[in-house]
């Protein structure tokens, strides 16, 4: 079954990459969650998309120049809606504990944000956290940065690695030939505009970011491994509708077979 990855949580109705967004994604039934990881000046792993805190908090500065204490003092919700003024930038460990507490049993996509600035050794830092215990959910790593994926293969060898592709055909060529890369996370252009291209990929394909009902339906009917979406609740509704249609069709077919035998 195609996995629905809530992109930065349920970010259509909650501030992205916050505890509120991840809880909402689980509540609406997403069986996948995607998040982004950076590292602070004092070595803590924090879940936030951009290299700086400027866009999604009331603060300023690059994450690599700020301590965890600096970042924890910021408001990570009011930019989205004043109702969420209590939301903070969470650490990776805090998000993991919430997923456990919420009984999440799906798949966690940990994107290493190393394509603009590479935090030396972040791959081992993330792997240390993830390997510290058994989790009730599956997890995988993704990145635009090929070097990060190579390093993560050394840091956490058994775990699935996905290469993110925006507009660079070389990354597709590279990913298709390297055995340590298990999946492609492609900008939807590569997948949704040409179904024939799917035959080229011999690995799992998960496009980003699908927010239209028709795109989601195509992904489910093409049996893609998964997709990222800002609208997990809509995606769950589309999936349920398709499942119900298939179930109804099977019942009708069985009824016809019975009539023929009669």
C-alpha positions in Angstrom: 0.0 0.0 0.0 1.2 3.5 -0.9 2.4 5.3 2.3 1.1 8.8 3.0 3.9 10.9 4.4 2.7 14.0 6.2 5.2 16.6 4.9 6.7 18.4 8.0 3.7 17.0 9.8 0.2 18.2 8.9 1.5 21.6 7.9 -1.7 22.7 6.1 -3.4 23.4 9.4 -0.6 23.4 12.0 2.8 25.1 12.1 5.2 22.9 10.2 7.7 20.7 12.0 6.1 21.3 15.4 4.8 18.8 17.9 1.3 20.0 17.0 1.8 19.2 13.3 3.0 15.7 14.1 0.2 14.9 16.5 -2.3 16.1 13.9 -0.8 14.0 11.2 -1.2 10.9 13.4 -4.7 11.9 14.4 -5.9 12.1 10.8 -4.4 8.7 9.9 -1.2 9.4 8.1 1.0 6.2 8.1 4.1 8.2 7.3 5.7 11.4 8.7 8.5 13.5 7.1 10.6 15.9 9.1 13.8 17.9 8.7 16.9 17.8 10.9 19.6 20.5 11.5 22.2 20.8 14.3 22.7 23.7 16.7 25.9 25.4 17.6 26.2 23.2 20.7 25.5 20.0 18.9 21.8 19.3 19.4 19.6 17.9 16.7 16.5 20.1 16.0 13.6 19.6 13.7 13.1 22.6 11.4 13.2 23.0 7.7 15.3 26.1 6.9 18.9 26.8 7.6 17.8 29.8 9.7 15.0 30.4 12.2 13.9 33.5 10.4 10.8 32.2 8.5 9.2 30.0 11.1 10.0 31.7 14.4 10.1 35.1 15.9 13.9 35.0 15.9 16.7 35.5 13.5 19.9 33.7 12.7 21.4 30.5 11.3 20.8 27.3 13.3 24.5 26.5 13.3 25.2 29.8 15.1 22.5 29.4 17.8 22.5 27.2 20.9 19.6 25.0 21.8 18.8 27.4 24.6 18.6 30.3 22.1 16.3 28.3 19.9 14.0 27.0 22.7 13.3 30.6 23.7 11.7 31.3 20.3 8.0 31.1 19.3 7.6 28.6 16.5 3.9 28.9 16.0 2.6 32.5 15.9 3.9 33.0 12.4 1.3 30.5 11.3 -1.4 31.4 13.7 -1.3 33.2 17.0 -3.2 30.3 18.6 0.0 28.3 18.4 2.2 30.8 20.2 3.3 28.1 22.7 4.8 25.9 20.0 8.6 25.5 20.1 11.2 24.2 17.7 11.4 20.5 18.9 14.5 18.4 19.1 14.6 15.1 17.2 14.5 13.3 20.5 11.3 15.2 21.6 9.6 14.3 18.3 10.5 10.6 18.7 9.1 10.5 22.2 5.8 12.0 20.9 5.6 9.4 18.2 6.0 6.7 20.7 3.5 8.3 23.1 1.0 8.6 20.3 1.4 5.0 19.3 2.7 5.8 15.8 3.5 2.6 14.0 4.0 3.8 10.4 7.2 5.1 8.7 9.3 8.1 9.7 11.3 9.9 6.9 14.2 11.8 8.4 15.5 14.3 6.0 19.1 15.4 6.7 19.3 19.1 5.8 22.8 19.0 4.6 22.4 20.2 1.0 23.1 23.9 1.7 25.3 23.6 4.7 26.9 20.3 5.7 27.1 19.8 9.5 30.3 17.7 9.9 29.4 14.4 11.5 25.6 15.0 11.7 25.0 11.6 10.1 26.6 9.9 13.1 24.8 12.1 15.5 21.4 11.2 14.0 22.3 7.5 13.8 23.3 7.5 17.4 19.9 8.7 18.5 18.0 6.3 16.2 20.1 3.3 17.2 19.8 3.9 20.9 16.6 1.9 21.2 14.0 -0.1 19.3 11.2 2.0 17.8 7.6 0.9 17.2 7.8 2.4 13.8 10.0 2.1 10.7 12.4 4.8 9.7 14.5 5.9 6.7 16.9 8.6 5.9 16.7 11.0 2.9 18.9 13.9 1.6 19.7 15.9 -1.5 23.3 15.5 -0.5 24.9 12.4 -1.9 27.8 12.6 0.5 25.5 12.6 3.4 23.8 9.4 2.1 27.2 7.8 1.7 28.2 8.7 5.3 24.8 7.5 6.7 25.3 4.1 5.0 28.4 3.8 7.2 26.7 5.2 10.3 23.5 3.2 10.2 24.0 0.5 7.5 20.7 -1.5 7.6 18.4 1.5 7.2 16.8 2.6 3.9 18.4 5.6 2.1 16.5 7.8 -0.3 18.0 10.4 -2.6 16.0 13.6 -3.0 15.8 15.0 -6.6 14.6 18.4 -7.6 15.9 19.3 -11.1 19.2 17.4 -11.4 19.1 14.4 -13.8 22.6 13.4 -12.6 21.1 12.5 -9.2 18.7 10.1 -10.9 21.5 8.6 -12.9 23.7 8.3 -9.8 20.9 6.9 -7.6 19.9 4.3 -10.2 23.5 2.9 -10.2 24.4 2.9 -6.6 23.3 0.0 -4.5 23.4 1.9 -1.2 20.6 4.1 -2.4 17.3 2.3 -2.0 14.7 4.9 -3.1 14.0 8.1 -5.1 12.2 11.0 -3.5 11.4 13.0 -6.6 9.9 16.3 -7.3 6.5 15.4 -8.6 7.4 16.7 -12.1 9.5 13.6 -12.7 6.6 11.2 -11.9 3.2 12.8 -12.4 3.9 14.3 -15.9 5.0 11.0 -17.5 3.9 7.7 -16.2 6.3 6.0 -18.6 9.3 7.3 -16.6 8.2 5.0 -13.7 9.4 2.1 -15.8 12.9 3.5 -15.6 13.2 3.4 -11.9 14.1 0.0 -10.4 13.8 1.3 -6.8 11.1 2.7 -4.6 9.6 6.0 -5.8 8.0 8.6 -3.5 7.2 12.0 -5.2 6.9 15.3 -3.4 4.7 17.2 -2.8 1.2 16.0 -3.8 -1.6 18.2 -2.6 -4.2 17.7 -5.3 -6.8 14.9 -5.2 -6.0 13.8 -8.8 -2.3 13.6 -8.1 -2.9 11.5 -5.0 -5.3 9.2 -6.8 -2.7 8.6 -9.6 -0.1 7.8 -7.0 -2.3 5.2 -5.3 -3.4 3.6 -8.6 0.2 3.5 -9.8 1.1 1.7 -6.5 3.9 4.1 -5.7 5.8 3.3 -2.5 4.6 6.6 -1.1 4.4 10.3 -1.5 4.8 13.5 0.6 1.8 15.7 1.1 0.9 18.8 3.1 -2.7 17.5 3.2 -2.6 14.1 4.9 -6.3 14.2 5.9 -7.3 14.6 2.2 -4.8 11.8 1.2 -6.3 9.4 3.7 -9.8 10.2 2.4 -8.7 9.5 -1.2 -7.0 6.3 -0.2 -10.1 5.1 1.7 -12.3 5.9 -1.3 -10.1 3.9 -3.6 -10.0 0.9 -1.2 -13.9 1.1 -0.9 -14.2 1.2 -4.7 -12.0 -1.9 -5.1 -13.9 -3.7 -2.4 -17.2 -2.9 -4.0 -16.0 -4.0 -7.3 -14.8 -7.3 -5.9 -18.2 -7.9 -4.3 -20.0 -7.1 -7.6 -17.7 -9.5 -9.4 -18.3 -12.3 -6.9 -22.1 -11.7 -7.2 -21.9 -12.0 -11.0 -19.8 -15.3 -10.7 -22.5 -16.7 -8.4 -25.3 -15.8 -10.8 -23.5 -17.5 -13.7 -23.0 -20.7 -11.7 -26.7 -20.6 -10.8 
